[in-house]
Amino acid sequence: MSARDPTELLPLTTLTYHILLALAGTPRHGYGIIKEVSNRTDGCVELETGTLYAAIKRLRDEQLIEVVPRSERPPEEDSRRRNYRLTKFGQAVLKAESQRLAQLVGMAVEKSVLPAWD
């Protein structure tokens, strides 16, 4: 079986991008994802619980995220919560989408739509 091409899934929806970005580097449970997205966007993006869990199911089906096994979680953590993390493929998709977005911003800078970044 050949490796999947991360660019097949691009462009990502804003919702998907925010969820993957929230999981970059740190596994989180659903409420943690909601809080991370809200904090990172200064409250401009507020995820509804139902929307989040439908997206989580889809992202798991697409093998972009996975549940962190209980054996890899701290013993003091609530066992009823499921923590999610990016898969290697999910990391590659997030990186590919971030590069695509950076390219678009670069074009806007070239056209003086946005100021150049230092």
C-alpha positions as CSV (number, residue, x, y, z in Angstrom):
1,M,0.0,0.0,0.0
2,S,1.4,3.4,-1.0
3,A,1.5,6.4,1.3
4,R,-1.4,8.8,0.9
5,D,-0.8,12.2,-0.5
6,P,-1.7,14.8,2.1
7,T,-2.5,17.4,-0.7
8,E,-5.5,15.2,-1.7
9,L,-7.5,16.6,1.2
10,L,-6.7,20.3,0.5
11,P,-8.1,22.8,0.9
12,L,-9.2,22.1,4.4
13,T,-12.3,23.6,5.9
14,T,-11.7,26.3,8.5
15,L,-13.2,24.0,11.1
16,T,-10.9,21.1,10.2
17,Y,-7.8,23.4,10.1
18,H,-8.6,24.8,13.6
19,I,-9.1,21.3,15.1
20,L,-5.9,20.0,13.6
21,L,-4.0,23.1,14.7
22,A,-5.4,22.7,18.2
23,L,-4.0,19.1,18.3
24,A,-0.6,20.1,17.0
25,G,2.0,19.1,19.6
26,T,-0.5,18.4,22.4
27,P,-3.2,15.8,22.7
28,R,-6.5,17.2,23.9
29,H,-10.0,16.1,24.8
30,G,-13.1,17.7,23.2
31,Y,-13.5,20.5,25.6
32,G,-9.8,21.2,25.5
33,I,-10.1,21.6,21.7
34,I,-13.0,23.9,22.0
35,K,-11.1,26.1,24.6
36,E,-7.9,26.1,22.5
37,V,-9.7,27.2,19.4
38,S,-11.6,29.9,21.3
39,N,-8.5,31.2,23.0
40,R,-6.3,31.2,19.9
41,T,-9.0,33.1,17.9
42,D,-9.8,35.5,20.7
43,G,-13.4,34.1,20.8
44,C,-14.0,34.7,17.1
45,V,-14.3,30.9,16.4
46,E,-16.6,29.2,18.9
47,L,-17.1,25.5,18.3
48,E,-20.4,23.9,19.2
49,T,-20.1,20.5,20.9
50,G,-22.2,18.6,18.3
51,T,-20.2,20.2,15.4
52,L,-16.9,19.3,17.0
53,Y,-17.8,15.6,17.7
54,A,-19.1,15.1,14.1
55,A,-15.8,16.6,12.8
56,I,-13.8,14.4,15.2
57,K,-15.6,11.3,13.8
58,R,-14.9,12.3,10.3
59,L,-11.2,13.1,11.1
60,R,-10.8,9.7,12.7
61,D,-12.4,8.0,9.7
62,E,-9.9,9.9,7.5
63,Q,-7.1,8.8,9.8
64,L,-6.0,12.4,10.5
65,I,-6.5,12.0,14.3
66,E,-6.6,9.1,16.7
67,V,-7.6,8.4,20.3
68,V,-4.7,8.4,22.7
69,P,-4.7,4.9,24.3
70,R,-5.5,5.0,28.1
71,S,-2.1,3.4,28.7
72,E,-0.4,6.5,27.4
73,R,-2.3,9.0,29.5
74,P,-1.5,10.2,33.0
75,P,-3.1,8.0,35.7
76,E,-4.7,11.0,37.4
77,E,-6.6,12.0,34.3
78,D,-10.3,11.4,34.1
79,S,-10.7,8.0,32.4
80,R,-14.1,9.0,30.9
81,R,-12.5,11.6,28.7
82,R,-11.1,10.7,25.3
83,N,-7.9,12.5,24.3
84,Y,-7.2,12.9,20.6
85,R,-3.9,13.5,18.8
86,L,-2.7,14.0,15.3
87,T,-1.6,10.9,13.3
88,K,1.5,11.2,11.2
89,F,-0.8,11.6,8.2
90,G,-2.7,14.3,10.1
91,Q,0.5,16.1,10.8
92,A,1.4,16.0,7.1
93,V,-2.0,17.3,6.0
94,L,-1.8,20.2,8.6
95,K,1.7,21.1,7.3
96,A,0.6,21.0,3.6
97,E,-2.4,23.2,4.4
98,S,-0.3,25.6,6.4
99,Q,2.1,25.8,3.5
100,R,-0.7,26.5,1.1
101,L,-2.1,29.2,3.3
102,A,1.3,30.8,3.7
103,Q,1.7,30.8,-0.1
104,L,-1.6,32.7,-0.4
105,V,-0.5,35.2,2.2
106,G,2.8,35.6,0.4
107,M,0.9,36.5,-2.8
108,A,-1.2,39.1,-0.9
109,V,2.1,40.6,0.4
110,E,3.5,40.7,-3.1
111,K,0.4,42.6,-4.3
112,S,0.6,45.0,-1.3
113,V,-2.7,43.8,0.0
114,L,-0.9,43.0,3.3
115,P,2.3,44.6,4.7
116,A,5.5,42.6,4.5
117,W,6.4,40.7,7.6
118,D,9.7,41.1,9.3
